[in-house]
Amino acid sequence: QVQLVESGGGLVQAGGSLRLSCRASGRTFSSNAMGWFRQAPGKEREFVAAIGRYGSPTYYGASVEGRFIISRDNAKNTVYLQMNSLKPEDTAAYYCAARQWTSTSANDYDYWGQGTQVTVSS
């Protein structure tokens, strides 16, 4: 019922920055808490960041705290992930997800996008 489309992935050099976007449709965007997750080949899905309906609260995974920033623009039905000081270990497929209440657990999310690939070269 909620459709999510990610964009903004690509190839970036270590130390660089990249901004991912996720546009939602299907129901009122402001009613959704949003999250970002990532998964690299051979590894478990990892929590990256989450944001509440009106921009707070926000949560970050330990591996990205201080480097990534999650934000949202409800007028555009879009959530963003600003990634700074990128490292090769950040290379993964990044997915956005939506649910009614803010959560850091992937199992709590109801809707998922198809993902966008981020590759960080050394």
C-alpha positions in Angstrom: 0.0 0.0 0.0 3.0 2.3 0.6 5.4 2.5 -2.3 9.0 3.5 -1.8 11.6 4.3 -4.5 15.3 4.9 -3.6 17.7 6.9 -5.7 21.2 8.5 -5.4 23.4 5.5 -5.2 26.7 5.3 -7.2 30.4 5.1 -7.1 32.3 7.5 -4.8 35.9 7.7 -3.5 36.8 7.2 0.1 36.3 10.3 2.2 33.7 11.6 -0.2 29.9 12.3 0.3 26.7 11.0 -1.2 23.0 11.8 -0.6 20.4 9.1 -1.0 16.7 9.9 -1.5 13.6 7.8 -0.9 10.2 9.0 -2.2 7.0 7.5 -0.7 3.5 7.3 -2.1 0.3 5.5 -1.4 -0.8 7.1 1.9 0.0 10.2 4.0 3.8 10.5 4.2 3.7 12.4 7.6 2.0 9.3 9.2 5.1 7.1 8.5 8.3 6.7 10.5 11.1 5.9 8.1 14.3 3.9 8.3 17.5 3.1 6.2 19.1 -0.3 6.2 22.0 -1.8 4.3 23.2 -5.2 3.3 26.6 -6.2 1.8 27.1 -9.6 0.1 27.6 -12.4 2.7 26.6 -10.1 5.6 23.4 -9.6 7.7 21.1 -6.7 7.1 22.3 -3.8 9.2 20.4 -0.8 10.7 21.7 2.5 9.5 19.3 5.3 10.6 15.7 6.0 11.5 13.5 9.1 11.8 10.1 9.9 13.4 7.0 11.3 11.7 7.9 15.0 12.2 11.7 14.8 12.0 12.3 13.4 15.6 13.4 11.3 17.2 16.4 10.1 15.1 18.5 7.1 15.7 21.8 5.9 14.1 23.7 2.6 14.0 27.1 2.7 15.8 29.1 2.3 12.6 27.6 5.4 11.0 27.1 7.7 14.0 28.7 11.1 13.4 29.1 10.5 9.7 25.5 10.0 8.3 22.5 12.3 8.8 18.9 11.3 8.2 16.3 14.0 7.4 12.8 14.2 5.8 10.8 16.7 3.8 7.1 15.9 4.3 6.0 18.4 1.6 8.0 16.3 -1.0 7.1 12.9 0.6 10.8 12.2 0.7 13.4 11.0 3.3 17.1 11.6 2.8 20.3 10.0 4.0 23.3 12.3 3.8 26.5 10.1 3.9 29.8 11.9 4.7 33.4 10.6 5.2 32.5 7.4 3.3 34.7 4.3 3.9 35.1 1.2 1.8 33.2 -0.7 4.5 30.1 1.4 3.7 29.8 -0.4 0.3 26.4 -2.1 0.3 22.9 -2.0 -1.1 20.9 0.6 0.8 17.1 0.2 1.4 14.5 2.5 2.8 11.6 1.3 4.8 8.4 2.6 6.4 6.2 1.9 9.4 3.8 3.7 11.8 6.2 4.0 14.7 9.9 4.7 14.9 12.1 1.6 15.2 15.7 0.4 14.7 14.6 -3.2 14.0 14.1 -4.3 10.4 11.5 -6.8 11.5 9.2 -3.9 12.6 9.0 -2.3 9.2 6.0 -2.9 6.9 7.1 -1.6 3.5 10.4 -1.7 1.7 11.9 -0.1 -1.4 14.0 -2.0 -4.0 17.3 -0.5 -2.9 20.1 1.5 -4.3 23.7 0.4 -4.6 26.5 2.4 -2.9 30.1 1.5 -3.7 33.0 3.3 -2.0 36.5 2.9 -3.6 39.7 3.1 -1.6 
